[in-house]
Amino acid sequence: MNISSAIFDRSAPDLDSCPDESLPEFAFIGRSNVGKSSLLNLLAGEEGLARVSPTPGFTKLINMFTMNRRWRLVDLPGYGFAAGARRDRDRFNHAVLNYLENRPNLCLVFALIETGLTPQAIDLQFVEWLVGHEVPFVLVFTKSDKVPPATAQQNIAAFTDRISPWFEKLPAVFTCSATGRRGRQALLGVIDEQMTAINTASVGALAPAEDAPERSVEARAREARKRRPDRNRPW
């Protein structure tokens, strides 16, 4: 997948303020200071797309970017720390969880974990929440260039070992480095696969019957974005 355009849409304080649900969305989230903004800039091929700050918890809103006019990249606030009053932290954390659980056009979450750290309780708790709420996700271990390969492999194995009892099959695991510009094509490939599957399903679902009246673009879009499976069925 090539990124030909990346356009900022809006910063939303809550789910109700998000844009319409007509485009598939791919959300990125992780512990504060995990390197999320740098990774998003790498994926988009634009250094200034997501603002990189030395202050943990800088991102406080749900930031939406329209990519290639076909899908949205969603920059979610980091968990674990945020500047400001406890009341404000609780508010935007609730907004993020509400978005993850109830956004119907959310296709996939990229859960970011720092490669150089042993399994952190807050990361494990967040992954457990994703599993419990049947939110589809993959794991992305960031800053892979900051530690020796052996240490990276050890930390990744320790994390996947801790979460393995929660799955019949572990989620896909990726590594990346924004400074080393590694992992970009692999992550964009995941999005490309999802988009291909969505488009294929849309063609079959939206093919009009010979005796059916022509439906509006809005009606067809509503059908096309019903991607999430039955809540009683695991991902």
C-alpha positions as a printed Julia matrix, in Angstrom:
235×3 Matrix{Float64}:
   0.0     0.0     0.0
   1.18    3.49   -0.88
  -0.01    6.58    0.98
  -0.81    9.28   -1.57
  -2.68   11.63    0.78
  -3.02   12.08    4.53
  -5.52   14.74    5.58
  -6.34   15.74    9.14
 -10.07   15.39    9.74
 -10.68   16.41   13.35
  -9.85   16.0    17.02
 -12.82   14.47   18.83
 -13.27   14.6    22.62
 -15.74   11.72   22.57
 -17.47    9.17   20.35
 -20.35   11.47   19.47
 -17.91   14.03   18.06
 -16.27   11.56   15.66
 -16.95   11.87   11.92
 -19.52    9.77   10.08
 -19.02    6.01    9.93
 -18.67    5.73    6.15
 -14.91    4.95    6.12
 -13.09    2.0     7.72
 -10.93    3.04   10.67
  -7.65    1.67   12.02
  -6.75    2.82   15.52
  -3.34    3.04   17.18
  -2.97    3.05   20.94
  -0.39    2.24   23.59
   1.09    3.28   26.88
   2.15    6.93   26.95
   5.63    7.49   25.48
   5.51    4.22   23.53
   6.48    6.02   20.31
   3.02    6.16   18.78
   3.26    9.58   17.14
   6.61    8.77   15.53
   5.19    5.52   14.18
   2.12    7.25   12.74
   4.31    9.8    10.99
   6.39    6.96    9.56
   3.32    5.15    8.27
   1.89    8.29    6.68
   5.23    9.36    5.25
   4.71   12.82    6.77
   6.86   13.99    9.66
   4.28   16.44   10.97
   1.11   14.35   10.73
   0.99   13.45   14.43
   2.7    15.82   16.83
   5.62   14.26   18.67
   6.02   15.56   22.21
   8.55   14.75   24.96
   5.69   15.06   27.45
   3.96   11.73   28.16
   0.21   11.9    27.71
   0.36   14.83   25.3
  -2.37   13.41   23.04
  -5.68   13.94   24.83
  -8.2    13.74   21.99
  -9.2    11.15   19.41
  -7.36   12.43   16.34
  -8.68   11.38   12.93
  -6.76   11.41    9.64
  -8.24   10.44    6.26
  -5.78    8.35    4.26
  -5.95    8.02    0.47
  -9.56    9.26    0.8
 -10.48    5.63    1.55
  -9.82    4.93    5.22
  -9.03    6.68    8.49
  -6.02    6.43   10.71
  -7.06    7.06   14.31
  -4.56    8.37   16.85
  -5.89    7.49   20.32
  -4.63    9.01   23.59
  -2.05    6.92   25.38
  -3.06    5.14   28.55
  -1.24    5.09   31.86
  -0.47    8.78   32.19
  -1.95   12.09   31.2
  -1.21   15.64   32.21
  -4.07   17.38   33.98
  -6.54   16.69   36.7
  -7.68   13.17   37.54
 -11.19   14.13   36.4
  -9.83   14.96   32.92
  -7.85   11.71   32.74
 -10.95    9.7    33.62
 -13.0    11.54   31.02
 -10.8    10.94   28.03
  -9.93    7.39   29.05
 -13.65    6.65   29.13
 -14.01    8.24   25.7
 -11.3     5.97   24.29
 -12.85    2.83   25.73
 -16.25    3.92   24.44
 -14.77    4.43   20.98
 -13.05    1.04   20.98
 -16.13   -0.83   22.14
 -18.84    0.95   20.17
 -17.42    2.37   16.95
 -19.03    0.16   14.26
 -16.54    1.0    11.49
 -13.46    0.29   13.61
 -11.74   -2.51   11.72
  -8.58   -3.15   13.71
  -6.59   -1.85   16.67
  -2.81   -1.7    16.61
  -1.82   -2.2    20.27
   1.66   -0.74   20.75
   4.1    -2.25   23.26
   7.63   -0.98   23.91
  10.13   -3.65   22.91
  12.72   -2.71   25.51
  10.47   -3.38   28.5
   9.56   -6.59   30.22
   5.78   -7.19   30.35
   4.13   -4.2    32.04
   0.97   -4.7    34.09
  -0.86   -1.83   32.38
  -0.16   -3.24   28.9
  -1.34   -6.68   29.98
  -4.49   -5.2    31.5
  -5.28   -3.29   28.32
  -4.81   -6.35   26.1
  -7.03   -8.31   28.49
  -9.68   -5.57   28.11
  -9.47   -5.83   24.31
  -9.92   -9.59   24.51
 -12.82   -9.34   26.95
 -14.62   -6.83   24.75
 -13.92   -8.73   21.52
 -12.05   -5.88   19.87
  -9.86   -7.12   16.99
  -6.21   -6.19   17.37
  -2.62   -6.95   16.5
   0.45   -6.36   18.66
   3.15   -3.94   17.51
   6.4    -3.82   19.46
   7.94   -0.39   19.02
  11.47    1.03   19.32
  12.95   -2.3    18.28
  16.22   -0.56   17.4
  16.77    0.59   20.98
  17.64   -2.84   22.39
  19.81   -5.79   21.28
  17.92   -8.35   19.15
  18.24  -11.01   21.85
  16.65   -8.72   24.45
  13.87   -7.81   22.03
  13.07  -11.46   21.35
  13.13  -12.24   25.06
  10.74   -9.43   25.97
   8.35  -10.23   23.12
   8.32  -13.91   24.07
   7.69  -13.04   27.72
   4.73  -10.84   26.77
   3.14  -13.35   24.42
   3.64  -16.1    27.01
   1.74  -14.05   29.57
  -1.26  -13.48   27.29
  -1.31  -16.87   25.56
  -3.86  -18.42   27.99
  -6.43  -15.89   26.72
  -6.35  -17.15   23.13
  -6.79  -20.22   21.04
  -4.48  -18.49   18.57
  -2.29  -15.52   19.46
  -2.83  -12.24   17.6
  -0.32  -11.29   14.92
   2.9    -9.77   16.23
   4.96   -7.08   14.47
   8.06   -5.08   15.34
   8.89   -1.6    14.17
  11.33    1.25   14.54
  10.39    4.78   13.57
  13.98    6.0    13.74
  15.22    2.99   11.78
  12.21    3.21    9.43
  11.47   -0.47    9.91
   8.08   -2.17    9.9
   6.24    0.37    7.77
   5.39   -1.89    4.84
   4.38   -4.78    7.1
   1.87   -2.63    9.02
   0.51   -0.97    5.88
   0.2    -4.48    4.43
  -2.11   -5.44    7.31
  -4.32   -2.46    6.53
  -4.23   -3.28    2.82
  -5.38   -6.85    3.53
  -8.25   -5.55    5.66
  -9.3    -3.07    2.99
  -9.2    -5.76    0.31
 -11.41   -8.01    2.44
 -13.85   -5.16    3.07
 -14.04   -4.26   -0.61
 -14.55   -7.89   -1.6
 -17.35   -8.3     0.93
 -18.91   -5.02   -0.18
 -19.06   -6.12   -3.81
 -20.98   -9.24   -2.87
 -23.22   -7.53   -0.31
 -24.05   -4.56   -2.48
 -24.67   -6.3    -5.8
 -28.28   -5.34   -6.59
 -30.8    -8.0    -7.42
 -32.37   -7.68  -10.87
 -35.77   -6.88   -9.42
 -34.5    -4.67   -6.59
 -34.81   -0.88   -6.8
 -31.64    1.19   -6.94
 -30.48    2.04   -3.43
 -28.98    5.33   -2.35
 -25.27    5.74   -1.73
 -26.06    6.28    1.95
 -28.03    3.03    2.2
 -25.28    1.04    0.53
 -22.67    2.63    2.78
 -24.66    1.66    5.88
 -24.65   -1.96    4.78
 -20.98   -1.91    3.81
 -19.76   -0.71    7.2
 -21.42   -3.47    9.24
 -18.14   -5.34    9.61
 -18.05   -6.47   13.2
 -19.26  -10.02   13.87
 -21.92  -11.11   16.27
 -21.01  -10.12   19.85
 -21.38  -13.73   20.96
 -18.68  -14.91   18.58
 -14.97  -14.45   19.38
 -12.7   -12.71   16.88
